[in-house]
């Protein structure tokens, strides 16, 4: 269609590659902008998924200060990190 869709690279930084997708829509021929935008984003998501591309998730450092020394052991901190990771996946 005219104008043709465009994909522009906007930014590259640590943990981020940002693109801008531009496309023309005729409002008389679509149900709604929101539905069309969702369809475009789902198509992009499915293309990423089929190519094995996963979104980058931010990494966080957690510093635990505790009055209870057993809570600062490597084993306890590892359990805490696993619990946080499981919580993010759910």
C-alpha positions in Angstrom: 0.0 0.0 0.0 1.0 3.6 -0.2 2.8 4.7 1.8 4.7 1.5 2.3 5.3 0.3 5.9 8.6 1.2 7.5 10.7 -0.2 10.3 13.2 2.3 11.7 16.0 1.5 14.2 15.6 4.2 16.9 18.1 3.2 19.6 20.8 0.7 20.6 21.9 0.6 24.2 22.7 -1.9 26.9 20.0 -4.5 26.9 17.8 -2.5 24.4 17.3 -2.4 20.7 14.4 -0.1 19.9 12.6 -0.1 16.6 9.7 2.1 15.3 7.2 0.5 13.1 5.2 2.9 10.8 2.3 1.8 8.7 -0.7 3.5 7.0 -4.3 2.5 7.8 -7.5 3.6 6.2 -9.8 4.2 9.2 -12.8 3.5 7.0 -11.6 -0.1 6.3 -10.6 -1.2 9.8 -12.7 -2.2 12.9 -10.6 0.0 15.2 -7.1 1.3 15.5 -6.6 -0.6 18.8 -7.5 -3.9 17.2 -5.3 -3.3 14.2 -2.4 -2.3 16.4 -2.8 -5.4 18.5 -2.8 -7.6 15.4 0.4 -5.9 14.1 2.1 -6.4 17.5 1.0 -10.0 17.7 2.3 -10.7 14.3 5.7 -9.2 15.3 5.7 -11.2 18.5 4.9 -14.5 16.6 7.7 -13.7 14.1 10.2 -13.2 17.0 9.0 -16.4 18.7 9.3 -18.5 15.6 12.9 -17.1 15.1 13.8 -17.9 18.7 14.1 -14.2 19.7 13.1 -13.6 23.3 12.8 -10.2 24.9 15.6 -9.1 27.2 14.6 -8.9 30.8 16.3 -6.4 33.1 18.7 -7.9 35.6 18.6 -6.6 39.2 21.1 -6.8 41.9 19.7 -7.4 45.4 21.7 -6.5 48.5 20.3 -8.1 51.6 21.1 -6.5 54.9 19.8 -8.5 57.8 20.2 -8.8 61.6 20.0 -12.5 61.1 23.4 -13.8 59.8 21.9 -17.0 58.4 20.0 -15.0 55.9 23.2 -13.6 54.3 24.7 -17.0 53.5 25.2 -17.9 49.8 22.8 -20.8 50.0 20.0 -18.6 51.4 20.7 -15.9 48.8 20.6 -18.4 46.0 17.2 -19.7 47.2 16.0 -16.1 47.4 17.2 -15.4 43.8 15.5 -18.6 42.5 12.2 -17.6 44.2 12.4 -14.1 42.6 13.1 -15.7 39.2 10.2 -18.2 39.6 7.9 -15.3 40.6 8.8 -13.4 37.5 8.0 -16.4 35.3 4.5 -16.8 36.9 
